[in-house]
Amino acid sequence: MNSPHLSAIIQNPGLTSSATVGGGAASFASPTFSPLYQQIKALITQSLQSGEWKPGELIPSENELALRFKVSQGTVRKAIDEMSADNLVIRRQGKGTFVATHHEARSQFRFLRLLPDEGVPHYPENRIVEVKRLRAPADVARLLDIKSGDSVVFLRRVQSFSTVPTILDDLWLPGSIFKGLTAERLNEYKGPMYGLFESEFGTHMIRAAEQIRAVCADESAAQLLNVSVGTPLLNVERVSFTYGDKPVELRRGLYLTSAHHYQNELS
């Protein structure tokens, strides 16, 4: 495979430098310079996005990547360090660097922030209430960066810990990406939902942005969570993004916190 030239990085609107590496004069599209290791990070991320290296697969060594991009091994190492901190890749001592996957426990709990007040964290049981296709309401379309009225998949589920209903989730997914997603398929799949999205729909969740507020359970939520109307709940609205900072999921969840707490780490 031919090595991509770093000058190609100017085609990515997320980068600001058009510097040419490996000989020749450097020219700049703007006065803001993107450090070389960040350009390498962007190129490696593009390879992940294109599917050259799939989730769970081993990527080339730092030395091989340095030869491919015609930069120093230290520059590649710095790029990989940042990608590891962003949970895009996972380093394994003595084995190499692998593309992050939602099938690993550490990735599953990255997006599950509700933890038990006592005992060991564990993944909840899922019950799919309904799955249907509909036209995107204006607020959903805006958050998913699609047109109002575009096709979306709406999914409602209840998650339970030790048989106790604890989370009521409403999800909206772009219909163009999640063709063929049905309640039957979700019920058949025994792993984490993001693992299914990754393996069958080619969509790997990279990061999420959340808004959290306190609410009271209405009649519908109270019935599904088996609590009284007016019970205090956490309302968590989350937009999840894949490569290229593309929004691919809107999730509005109601969390019962009588035996759990919502934990986040700031860094």
C-alpha positions as CSV (number, residue, x, y, z in Angstrom):
1,M,0.0,0.0,0.0
2,N,1.3,3.4,-0.9
3,S,2.2,5.7,2.0
4,P,-0.2,8.6,2.3
5,H,1.5,12.0,2.0
6,L,1.0,14.3,4.9
7,S,0.1,17.2,2.6
8,A,-3.2,15.3,2.2
9,I,-4.1,16.5,5.7
10,I,-5.3,19.8,4.3
11,Q,-8.4,18.1,3.0
12,N,-9.6,17.5,6.5
13,P,-11.5,20.5,7.7
14,G,-10.7,19.6,11.3
15,L,-7.0,20.4,10.8
16,T,-5.5,23.8,10.2
17,S,-2.1,23.2,8.7
18,S,-1.2,22.4,5.1
19,A,2.5,21.8,5.9
20,T,4.2,19.3,3.6
21,V,6.4,16.7,5.4
22,G,9.2,14.7,3.8
23,G,10.7,17.5,1.7
24,G,9.7,20.7,0.0
25,A,8.6,24.0,1.2
26,A,5.8,24.3,3.7
27,S,2.8,26.4,3.0
28,F,-0.1,27.2,5.3
29,A,-3.8,27.7,4.7
30,S,-4.1,29.6,8.0
31,P,-1.7,31.1,10.6
32,T,-2.6,28.3,13.1
33,F,-0.1,25.4,13.0
34,S,-1.2,21.8,13.7
35,P,1.7,19.9,15.5
36,L,3.1,17.1,13.5
37,Y,2.0,14.4,15.9
38,Q,-1.6,15.6,15.7
39,Q,-1.4,15.3,11.9
40,I,-0.2,11.8,12.3
41,K,-3.0,11.1,14.8
42,A,-5.5,12.4,12.3
43,L,-4.1,10.2,9.5
44,I,-4.3,7.1,11.8
45,T,-7.8,8.0,12.8
46,Q,-8.8,8.3,9.2
47,S,-7.5,4.7,8.7
48,L,-9.7,3.6,11.6
49,Q,-12.7,5.4,10.2
50,S,-12.2,3.9,6.7
51,G,-12.1,0.4,8.2
52,E,-8.4,-0.3,7.3
53,W,-8.0,-1.6,10.9
54,K,-11.2,-2.8,12.5
55,P,-12.2,-2.7,16.2
56,G,-10.2,-5.3,18.1
57,E,-7.5,-5.6,15.4
58,L,-3.8,-5.0,15.9
59,I,-2.5,-1.9,14.2
60,P,1.0,-1.6,12.7
61,S,3.9,-1.1,15.1
62,E,5.2,2.4,15.8
63,N,8.2,1.7,13.7
64,E,6.1,0.6,10.7
65,L,3.9,3.7,11.1
66,A,6.9,5.9,11.2
67,L,8.2,4.4,8.0
68,R,4.7,4.7,6.4
69,F,4.3,8.4,7.2
70,K,8.0,9.3,6.9
71,V,8.3,10.7,10.4
72,S,10.2,9.8,13.6
73,Q,9.1,6.9,15.8
74,G,8.8,9.5,18.7
75,T,6.2,11.5,16.7
76,V,4.2,8.3,16.1
77,R,4.5,7.4,19.8
78,K,3.1,10.8,20.8
79,A,0.2,10.4,18.4
80,I,-0.6,6.9,19.8
81,D,-0.3,8.2,23.4
82,E,-3.0,10.7,22.7
83,M,-5.2,8.2,20.8
84,S,-4.9,5.9,23.8
85,A,-5.9,8.7,26.2
86,D,-8.9,9.3,23.9
87,N,-9.8,5.6,24.1
88,L,-9.4,5.1,20.3
89,V,-6.8,2.5,20.7
90,I,-5.6,0.2,23.6
91,R,-2.0,-0.7,24.3
92,R,-1.3,-4.2,25.5
93,Q,2.1,-4.9,27.1
94,G,4.2,-7.2,24.9
95,K,1.4,-7.5,22.3
96,G,1.1,-4.2,20.6
97,T,-1.6,-1.6,20.0
98,F,-5.2,-2.6,19.2
99,V,-8.2,-0.7,17.9
100,A,-10.6,-0.1,20.8
101,T,-13.8,-2.2,20.8
102,H,-17.0,-2.1,22.7
103,H,-16.8,-5.8,23.2
104,E,-14.1,-5.2,25.9
105,A,-15.3,-4.7,29.5
106,R,-13.4,-1.4,29.9
107,S,-15.2,0.1,26.9
108,Q,-18.6,-1.1,28.1
109,F,-18.3,0.7,31.4
110,R,-17.0,3.9,29.7
111,F,-20.5,4.7,28.7
112,L,-22.3,3.1,31.6
113,R,-22.0,5.7,34.4
114,L,-24.6,4.4,36.8
115,L,-22.8,2.4,39.5
116,P,-24.1,0.6,42.6
117,D,-23.7,2.2,46.0
118,E,-22.5,-1.2,47.3
119,G,-21.0,-4.2,45.5
120,V,-19.2,-4.7,42.2
121,P,-20.3,-2.8,39.1
122,H,-22.0,-5.1,36.5
123,Y,-23.8,-4.7,33.3
124,P,-27.6,-4.6,33.5
125,E,-30.2,-6.9,31.9
126,N,-32.0,-5.4,28.9
127,R,-35.7,-5.6,28.1
128,I,-36.7,-4.1,24.7
129,V,-40.1,-2.3,25.0
130,E,-40.4,-1.2,21.4
131,V,-38.5,-0.5,18.2
132,K,-40.0,1.4,15.3
133,R,-39.1,3.6,12.4
134,L,-40.5,7.1,12.3
135,R,-39.8,10.6,11.0
136,A,-37.3,12.6,13.0
137,P,-38.9,15.4,15.1
138,A,-37.2,18.8,14.7
139,D,-35.4,18.6,18.1
140,V,-34.1,15.1,17.4
141,A,-33.0,16.0,13.9
142,R,-31.0,19.0,15.2
143,L,-29.1,16.9,17.7
144,L,-28.4,14.1,15.2
145,D,-27.4,16.7,12.5
146,I,-30.0,15.3,10.0
147,K,-33.0,16.9,8.4
148,S,-36.3,17.2,10.2
149,G,-38.5,14.3,8.9
150,D,-35.6,12.1,8.0
151,S,-36.0,8.4,8.9
152,V,-34.8,7.5,12.4
153,V,-35.0,4.3,14.5
154,F,-36.7,4.8,17.8
155,L,-35.9,2.3,20.6
156,R,-37.2,2.1,24.1
157,R,-35.7,-0.3,26.6
158,V,-35.7,-0.9,30.4
159,Q,-32.4,-1.9,32.1
160,S,-32.5,-3.8,35.3
161,F,-29.9,-4.6,38.0
162,S,-30.5,-7.8,39.8
163,T,-34.1,-7.8,38.3
164,V,-34.8,-4.3,39.7
165,P,-35.8,-1.9,36.8
166,T,-33.4,1.0,37.1
167,I,-33.0,2.8,33.7
168,L,-35.6,3.7,31.1
169,D,-33.9,4.6,27.9
170,D,-35.3,6.3,24.8
171,L,-32.9,6.2,21.8
172,W,-33.1,7.8,18.4
173,L,-30.7,6.5,15.7
174,P,-30.2,7.7,12.1
175,G,-32.3,5.4,9.9
176,S,-29.7,5.6,7.0
177,I,-27.1,3.9,9.3
178,F,-29.2,1.5,11.3
179,K,-31.1,-0.3,8.5
180,G,-32.4,-3.7,9.7
181,L,-32.2,-2.9,13.4
182,T,-35.2,-4.7,14.9
183,A,-36.5,-5.7,18.4
184,E,-35.8,-9.3,17.4
185,R,-32.2,-8.7,16.6
186,L,-31.7,-6.7,19.8
187,N,-33.2,-9.4,21.9
188,E,-31.1,-12.1,20.2
189,Y,-27.9,-10.2,20.8
190,K,-26.4,-10.9,24.3
191,G,-23.5,-8.4,24.4
192,P,-23.6,-4.6,24.9
193,M,-25.7,-2.6,22.5
194,Y,-22.7,-0.6,21.4
195,G,-21.0,-3.8,20.5
196,L,-23.9,-4.7,18.2
197,F,-23.7,-1.2,16.6
198,E,-20.0,-1.7,16.1
199,S,-20.0,-5.2,14.6
200,E,-23.2,-5.2,12.5
201,F,-23.7,-1.5,11.6
202,G,-20.0,-0.3,11.4
203,T,-20.6,2.4,14.0
204,H,-18.1,2.8,16.8
205,M,-19.0,5.3,19.5
206,I,-16.0,7.5,20.3
207,R,-17.3,10.1,22.8
208,A,-20.5,11.5,24.2
209,A,-21.9,14.8,25.5
210,E,-24.5,14.8,28.3
211,Q,-26.9,17.1,30.0
212,I,-28.2,15.9,33.4
213,R,-31.2,17.3,35.4
214,A,-33.5,16.1,38.2
215,V,-37.1,15.2,37.3
216,C,-40.0,13.4,38.8
217,A,-41.4,10.1,37.3
218,D,-44.5,10.6,35.2
219,E,-47.1,7.9,34.9
220,S,-45.5,6.1,32.0
221,A,-42.0,6.1,33.5
222,A,-43.4,5.1,36.9
223,Q,-45.1,2.1,35.4
224,L,-42.0,0.9,33.5
225,L,-39.6,1.4,36.4
226,N,-42.1,0.0,38.9
227,V,-42.0,3.1,41.1
228,S,-44.6,5.7,42.3
229,V,-45.5,8.7,40.2
230,G,-43.4,11.6,41.4
231,T,-40.4,9.5,42.4
232,P,-37.1,11.5,41.9
233,L,-35.2,10.4,38.9
234,L,-32.1,11.6,37.0
235,N,-32.8,12.7,33.4
236,V,-29.7,12.2,31.3
237,E,-29.7,13.4,27.7
238,R,-26.7,12.0,25.7
239,V,-25.5,12.6,22.2
240,S,-22.9,10.0,21.1
241,F,-20.4,10.6,18.3
242,T,-18.4,8.4,16.0
243,Y,-15.3,9.2,14.0
244,G,-15.2,12.6,12.5
245,D,-17.3,13.9,15.4
246,K,-20.5,12.7,13.7
247,P,-23.5,12.4,16.0
248,V,-25.1,8.9,15.6
249,E,-27.2,8.4,18.7
250,L,-29.5,10.6,20.8
251,R,-30.4,8.9,24.1
252,R,-32.7,10.3,26.8
253,G,-32.6,8.2,29.9
254,L,-34.3,8.2,33.3
255,Y,-32.2,6.8,36.1
256,L,-33.5,5.5,39.5
257,T,-30.8,6.3,42.0
258,S,-32.2,4.8,45.2
259,A,-29.4,2.2,45.2
260,H,-27.1,3.6,42.5
261,H,-25.2,6.8,41.8
262,Y,-24.1,8.5,38.6
263,Q,-20.3,8.7,38.5
264,N,-18.2,10.8,36.1
265,E,-14.5,11.4,36.1
266,L,-13.1,14.8,35.1
267,S,-9.6,15.2,33.7
